[in-house]
Amino acid sequence: MATHLSDSRPVTGDLTIFDWATGPYPARVRIALAELNLQSRVRFVSVNLWKGEHKKPDFLARNYSGTLPVLETPDGTFIGECTAITEYLDALDGSPVLTGATPRDKGVIHMMSKRAELEVLDAVSVYFHHATPGLGPDVELYQNAEWGFRQRDKALRGMHYFDAVLSKQSFVAGESFSMADITLIGGMIFADLVKLAVPAECKALSLWYHRMQERPSVQNRVSMSEPSVVA
Ligand SMILES: N[C@@H](CCC(=O)N[C@@H](CS)C(=O)NCC(=O)O)C(=O)O
């Protein structure tokens, strides 16, 4: 279930996630939660991006960066950044399945996840915020369209890179599903939202994304907190 930022209903889960149900970055944590079967422990608090609630002082006190999602742990610690939240969730029962069980796997997964952020997801995000109306004039206080279009082109180059990776292996960081796949899924979700098409020649990337979209964790990410999301 989801409550609103200003709602004071009692906490039902021991983990609280401040997010926006349809956001591409929140999607990453929602997918991780479902993959780890932790949804029932979470209370979602909806923070309205379109109204700029993530830039208001009470939210900035929880996450200096003014971005979603943010996790509040049972001891009242706030953890921002999808990668950090996923690492926290994956470590809860002592047997990580998304972030690597060996030093080698941890390193490779972190590297490929960071690469998916830098080369695709964050680049699409900059394109959205700078070269499109983004979240609207009340929230987008500075825009630089040229920078936005450069980042769009970077994202398209990134898609070609991941197409080459996925033509040689089943998943982004090797032969099993990991946080790195979740990060790239976030990039593809954002690309869909801004109507940035995957280049036709990126067949391995498209086939991988088709497979990813069949995972229940990806399919059910928005409904995880609906219908009580406050718009
Ligand atoms: N590096 C952050 C980025 C988070 C992010 O950009 N979240 C989006 C939500 S889809 C956001 O808050 N955007 C609002 C803004 O940048 O004004 C992370 O990985 O959590």
PDBQT file of the ligand as one rigid body, heavy atoms in Angstrom, charges set to zero:
ROOT
HETATM    1  N1  LIG A 301      21.328   8.496  -8.519  1.00  0.00    +0.000 N 
HETATM    2  C1  LIG A 301      19.976   8.449  -8.023  1.00  0.00    +0.000 C 
HETATM    3  C2  LIG A 301      19.053   9.072  -9.073  1.00  0.00    +0.000 C 
HETATM    4  C3  LIG A 301      17.610   9.031  -8.663  1.00  0.00    +0.000 C 
HETATM    5  C4  LIG A 301      16.691   9.827  -9.602  1.00  0.00    +0.000 C 
HETATM    6  O1  LIG A 301      17.123  10.600 -10.470  1.00  0.00    +0.000 OA
HETATM    7  N2  LIG A 301      15.372   9.654  -9.364  1.00  0.00    +0.000 N 
HETATM    8  C5  LIG A 301      14.376  10.348 -10.115  1.00  0.00    +0.000 C 
HETATM    9  C6  LIG A 301      13.058   9.608  -9.973  1.00  0.00    +0.000 C 
HETATM   10  S1  LIG A 301      12.597   8.690 -11.404  1.00  0.00    +0.000 SA
HETATM   11  C7  LIG A 301      14.151  11.715  -9.525  1.00  0.00    +0.000 C 
HETATM   12  O2  LIG A 301      14.061  11.844  -8.324  1.00  0.00    +0.000 OA
HETATM   13  N3  LIG A 301      14.035  12.725 -10.385  1.00  0.00    +0.000 N 
HETATM   14  C8  LIG A 301      13.642  14.020  -9.992  1.00  0.00    +0.000 C 
HETATM   15  C9  LIG A 301      14.611  15.097 -10.293  1.00  0.00    +0.000 C 
HETATM   16  O3  LIG A 301      15.763  14.803 -10.683  1.00  0.00    +0.000 OA
HETATM   17  O4  LIG A 301      14.183  16.255 -10.158  1.00  0.00    +0.000 OA
HETATM   18  C10 LIG A 301      19.584   7.002  -7.700  1.00  0.00    +0.000 C 
HETATM   19  O5  LIG A 301      20.156   6.070  -8.291  1.00  0.00    +0.000 OA
HETATM   20  O6  LIG A 301      18.737   6.768  -6.827  1.00  0.00    +0.000 OA
ENDROOT
TORSDOF 0
